[in-house]
Amino acid sequence: MAKSGTTTQGLRTAIERSGYYPALVAEAVEAAVGGEPISSYLVHQETTFDSNEVRRHVTVLVLTGNRFIVSHTDEQAADAGSPSPYATTSTESVKLSSISSVVLSRVVANPESYTPGTLPREVVLTIGWGAVSRIDLEPAACGDPNCDSDHGYTGNSTADDLSLRVSEAGDGPEAVRQTLLFAQALSEATAATSSPSNR
């Protein structure tokens, strides 16, 4: 389930509709946003199955004029440290100028007959701002199949601080549409902050 929009009241309503500890999630997000006007937001809830347990997770993304705010809330079962179930909520505030990449991957069925404007079957929104980087290394090789020299390593570094997958089958077409709208708003906002007139 994903909900998007552009108002503070709409954000609160979307959090409440998710049904996932709305008072806790709303308080954390609203404290992070403060008094800033909201340009766009996205609320996405996902359910995962871990052995015999069902775990829920909600991600709230908020775009203001100056910042990108991301909030995660997870529920945990009782354990040795806590006799009752509990939830953890975290929020991170990122300056728009710090966002290095906004990647939107689309999965489209029957691409040979694709019509512009048709919703993708699935989208993956990946946002990087340098908090988390992944380095993938592999042995380097040359073009000679008989060469057994050590050519060192080659690889790449990828910033993927947040990756959010939304599918039509699992979340519904409206969730896919809302994710596309939020991704567009975030891309436009980061482009505006990096333009020469804003430096």
N, C-alpha and C positions, 0 to 999 in steps of 0.2 A: 504494500500500500504506500503510495506517495501522494503528498498534497503540496501544492505550491501556491504562491500568491505574492502580494506586495504590502500587506498592512499588518500592524501589530495585532489587531483583533483577529484577523484572518489566521495569523500564525498560531495564536492561542487556540482558536477553534480547531485548526488542523491537528494540533498536539492532543487536544481533548478527544477528537474523533479517532485518533490512533488507539486510544484506550489503554495505553501503556504508561502507567504511573504518571498521568497527566500533570498533577500538581507538582511533582518532583521535577519532571522534565521542563515544564513551563517556567518554574522559578529559576532553574539554572540558566536556561537560555535567555530569559528576560534580564537577568542580572548581567550577563555577558554583553547583551545588546545595549543596555543602558537607555539613554534618551535618544539615541540615534534613530532617524527614520529608516525604515526597512525598504530596500529596493526590490528584493526578491527573497523567497525562502523555499525550502523543500523539506518535507518531513517524510522519512522512509522507515517503515518497520519491516523487519525480517525475522523469520522464525527458523531456527536450526534444530536439528535432532542430534543429541550427543548421547550415545548409548541408549539408556532407558529414559533419558531426560529430554524435555522440550525446553529450549532456551530462546528467549526473545531478546531482540536488540533493536533500539531505535536510533536513527541518525537524524539530526536536525541541522540543516545548512542554512545560514542566513547571510545575505549580502546587504551591506549598508553602503553609504557613499564612500567610506574610507576603509572598511574592513570586511573580511570574510570570517565568519564565525562557524565553527563546527562543534557539535555536541554529540556525545555518544552516551547512551545509557544501556547497561546490561544488568540482567538479573542473575543472581547466583543462588544455588541451593545451600542449605545449612551445611556447615562443615565443622572441623575441629575448632576453628577459631570463632565461629558464630553458631549458636544453637538454633537460630531461626534464619529463614531465607533473607537475603538482602539484595540491594541494588547499588550499583556504582554509576555515578554520572560525572563526566568530564567535559569541560568546554575549553576550546582553544580559539584565540583571537589572532588573526593574521592580517597584517597590512596588505592591502591590495597590491602595492608595489613589490611585495615579497613573493607573490605568486609567480612561479617560473613557467608553469605549464598547465593548460586545461585541455585534456584529451577526451574526446567523445568518440567511442567506437560504436558503430551501428551494425547490427546483424539483420540482413534483409532477405526474406524468402523470395525465391523466383526472381533473381536480379535481372534476368533477360526481359521480363515484362514489367519492370519497376516503373511506377508512375510517380512523378514528383509530388510530394506532399503526403505520400503513403507512410504510415507509421512503421518504423522498424519493428521487427519481432522482439528485439532485445537491444538495450543500450548499456554501455559501461562508461561511467564518468570517472575519470582519474584526474586528480588535482595534485600538483606538486608545489611545495614552497620551501623545500630544503630541510625539513625537520627529519625526514627519513629518506635515505638513499639506499639503493640496492646495487651491488656490484656483481655482475655475472662474468666469470672468467673461464676460459677454456684454453687448452694447449694450442699454440699457433702452429701452422703448417705452411709448407710451400707447395708449389704446383707439381713438384717431382714426386711421383708415387714411390720411388725407390729411395728417397731421402730419409735417413734416420737421424738427422741432426736435431739438436734441441733448439727450437726457434723461440723459446720463451712462452709467454702467454698473451692472449688477446682477450678483449672483452669490452663491456660497456657499463656505464653507470646510469641508473635510472632513478629519477625522483618520483616516488609514488606514495605521498603521504596519506592519500585517501583514494580508495577505489570503491565505487558504488555500482552494483549491477541491478538493473531493473528490467524485468521481462514482461511481455504481454500475457504470457501463460500464467506466470506466478503472481503478478501484481496488477494486471489489467491494463488496457490500452490508455486509460487516463493517466496512470502513473508514468507510463513511457512518455506521453505528451508533456507532462509536467517536468519531467527530468530534462527533456530537450529544451524547454523554456528556461529553466534555471541555468543550464549549461550555456545557453546563448547569452543570458544576462551577465553571467560571470565572465565569459569571454570578452564581451563588449566592455565591461568595467575594467578588466585588467589591461585591455588594449588602450583604453582612455588614459589610464594612469602611466602607461609607458610611452605615450606620445610625446614628441619633443616639446610641445607647448606646456606640458605638465611637469617638466623637469626643472 
